[in-house]
Amino acid sequence: MQSDDDVLVQLWVPVNHDDGKLVLTTSEQSFTLDHRSDSLLRFREVSTKYQFLADVKSGDSPGLPGRVFIGRLPEWSPDIRYFTSYEYPRVRDAQYLDVHGTMGLPVFEKGSYN
């Protein structure tokens, strides 16, 4: 069971996929986790298996990481468990692991914002 203090922070970074497409991944990236939360640790493990296309033209769901990256705007939801799988592809995992709120913040390198 999670409390209001349980927090997982993970970085999603753009990388070139084998097929040449730009994707966002959190695999092998830094993260921080409230050690008391087994469900967030499991959600972290699930998240490392996902990649989101970082191209608005793809037609596939960019998920929260992709929307934040493409739109360059933050996104917050108090309860992702009510999203569709198109809006939030990890929704079934969030429901199963009782993950509620989520926030995405874009981070830019100095001089990289166009």
Sequence and secondary structure as in RCSB ss.txt:
>XXXX:A:sequence
MQSDDDVLVQLWVPVNHDDGKLVLTTSEQSFTLDHRSDSLLRFREVSTKYQFLADVKSGDSPGLPGRVFIGRLPE
WSPDIRYFTSYEYPRVRDAQYLDVHGTMGLPVFEKGSYN
>XXXX:A:secstr
   TT  EEE  EEEE TTS EEEE TT  EEE TT HHHHHHHHHHTT EEE  GGG S  HHHHHHHHHTS E
EES GGGS TTT TTHHHHHHHT   EEE     TT   
